[in-house]
């Protein structure tokens, strides 16, 4: 099954499930769905940063300081956070990400999605998925802050990052 065919729960403004649709349809029609964002750090506090492949359905080729993605139909945010982090980082045995907060991201013509933000610290070698990640590195927090002004980031990850900083 392609990622566009993956079935998602469609939710209302209060994050209650009101239906289901394939991911491609949800994106095309701007249907509200759920996503998990995981800030992945190594033991020294550096943040995993990557550039998305140009084949991604949403925000292709942009930089991101979160791993994660959509929550599948019937899947919990917590289940999706662990699954997505392990898939995108290419690791097994990742500690369960710590849930922090949830917010509604209003993406304009792309729709909106409930976004649950997590963080995880781990000391495992990463092997990011080639289908998801064109380039990656770990950046010290001050270097990440500098790069925010220089690189083109996914707008939803920037919204999550600014909320994460305020939450700390």
C-alpha positions as CSV (number, residue, x, y, z in Angstrom):
1,X,0.0,0.0,0.0
2,X,1.3,3.4,-0.9
3,X,1.4,6.2,1.7
4,X,-1.4,8.0,-0.1
5,X,-3.6,4.9,0.4
6,X,-3.0,4.7,4.2
7,X,-6.2,5.1,6.1
8,X,-6.4,7.9,8.6
9,X,-8.9,8.9,11.2
10,X,-10.6,12.2,10.3
11,X,-11.3,14.3,13.4
12,X,-13.2,17.4,14.4
13,X,-12.1,20.6,16.1
14,X,-12.1,18.8,19.4
15,X,-10.0,15.8,18.1
16,X,-13.0,13.4,18.1
17,X,-13.0,10.8,15.3
18,X,-15.8,11.7,12.8
19,X,-14.7,9.4,9.9
20,X,-11.9,7.8,7.9
21,X,-10.2,8.5,4.6
22,X,-7.1,7.6,2.7
23,X,-4.2,9.9,3.4
24,X,-4.1,11.2,-0.2
25,X,-7.8,12.1,0.0
26,X,-7.4,13.7,3.4
27,X,-4.5,15.9,2.1
28,X,-6.3,16.8,-1.2
29,X,-9.5,17.8,0.6
30,X,-7.8,19.4,3.6
31,X,-9.5,17.0,6.1
32,X,-8.4,17.4,9.7
33,X,-6.4,14.3,11.0
34,X,-3.8,13.5,13.6
35,X,0.0,13.6,13.6
36,X,2.8,12.8,16.1
37,X,5.9,15.0,16.3
38,X,9.0,13.6,18.1
39,X,12.0,15.7,19.0
40,X,14.8,13.2,19.0
41,X,17.9,14.0,20.9
42,X,21.2,12.2,21.7
43,X,22.6,12.0,25.3
44,X,24.5,15.3,24.8
45,X,21.3,17.2,24.0
46,X,21.9,17.5,20.2
47,X,18.7,17.4,18.1
48,X,18.2,15.1,15.1
49,X,17.6,17.3,12.1
50,X,16.9,16.2,8.6
51,X,15.8,17.2,5.1
52,X,12.7,15.5,3.8
53,X,12.9,13.7,0.4
54,X,11.4,15.5,-2.6
55,X,8.9,12.6,-2.9
56,X,7.1,13.4,0.3
57,X,3.4,14.2,0.0
58,X,3.6,17.2,2.3
59,X,6.4,19.7,2.5
60,X,8.8,17.9,0.2
61,X,12.5,18.8,0.3
62,X,12.2,21.0,3.5
63,X,14.1,20.7,6.7
64,X,12.6,19.3,9.9
65,X,13.7,19.1,13.5
66,X,11.1,16.5,14.4
67,X,10.6,12.9,13.2
68,X,7.1,11.5,13.1
69,X,4.0,11.6,10.9
70,X,0.4,10.8,10.6
71,X,-1.5,8.6,13.1
72,X,-3.1,5.7,11.4
73,X,-6.8,4.8,11.7
74,X,-7.4,3.3,15.1
75,X,-3.9,4.0,16.3
76,X,-3.2,6.0,19.4
77,X,-0.9,9.0,19.4
78,X,1.6,7.1,21.7
79,X,1.6,4.1,19.3
80,X,2.2,6.3,16.3
81,X,5.0,8.3,18.1
82,X,7.0,5.2,18.8
83,X,6.3,3.6,15.4
84,X,7.1,6.7,13.4
85,X,10.3,7.5,15.4
86,X,11.7,4.0,15.0
87,X,10.8,4.0,11.3
88,X,12.1,7.4,10.4
89,X,15.3,7.1,12.5
90,X,15.8,3.5,11.4
91,X,16.3,2.2,14.9
92,X,14.8,-0.7,17.0
93,X,14.4,-0.6,20.7
94,X,13.9,3.1,21.0
95,X,12.7,4.3,24.5
96,X,9.0,5.2,24.5
97,X,8.8,8.9,23.6
98,X,7.5,11.2,26.4
99,X,4.3,13.0,25.5
100,X,4.4,16.7,26.2
101,X,1.4,18.6,24.7
102,X,-1.1,18.7,21.9
103,X,-2.1,21.6,19.6
104,X,-4.1,22.2,16.5
105,X,-2.0,23.2,13.6
106,X,-3.9,25.2,11.0
107,X,-2.1,24.6,7.7
108,X,-4.1,26.8,5.5
109,X,-5.0,25.2,2.1
110,X,-3.3,22.0,3.2
111,X,-5.9,21.6,6.0
112,X,-5.2,21.3,9.7
113,X,-4.1,18.5,12.0
114,X,-4.0,17.8,15.7
115,X,-0.3,17.5,16.5
116,X,0.9,15.7,19.6
117,X,4.5,16.7,20.5
118,X,6.9,14.2,22.2
119,X,10.5,14.0,22.9
120,X,12.9,11.1,23.3
121,X,16.6,10.8,24.2
122,X,18.5,7.8,22.9
123,X,22.0,6.5,22.3
124,X,21.5,4.3,19.2
125,X,23.0,4.5,15.8
126,X,20.5,6.0,13.3
127,X,19.8,4.6,9.8
128,X,17.1,7.0,8.5
129,X,14.7,5.7,5.8
130,X,15.9,6.7,2.4
131,X,12.3,7.2,1.3
132,X,11.8,9.8,4.0
133,X,15.2,11.4,4.7
134,X,17.6,12.9,2.1
135,X,20.1,14.2,4.6
136,X,20.5,14.2,8.4
137,X,22.7,15.3,11.3
138,X,22.5,16.1,15.0
139,X,22.8,19.8,15.9
140,X,23.5,21.5,19.2
141,X,20.5,23.6,20.3
142,X,22.4,26.9,19.6
143,X,23.3,25.6,16.1
144,X,19.7,24.6,15.4
145,X,18.5,28.1,16.4
146,X,21.0,29.6,14.0
147,X,19.9,27.3,11.2
148,X,16.2,28.2,11.7
149,X,17.0,31.6,10.2
150,X,18.9,30.1,7.3
151,X,17.2,27.0,6.1
152,X,13.6,26.4,4.8
153,X,11.7,24.4,7.4
154,X,8.4,22.7,7.4
155,X,5.9,25.2,8.8
156,X,4.2,22.7,11.1
157,X,7.5,21.7,12.6
158,X,8.4,25.3,13.2
159,X,5.1,25.8,15.0
160,X,5.7,22.7,17.1
161,X,9.3,23.8,17.9
162,X,8.3,27.3,19.1
163,X,5.6,25.7,21.3
164,X,8.1,23.1,22.5
165,X,10.5,25.9,23.5
166,X,7.8,27.8,25.4
167,X,6.7,24.5,27.1
168,X,10.2,23.8,28.6
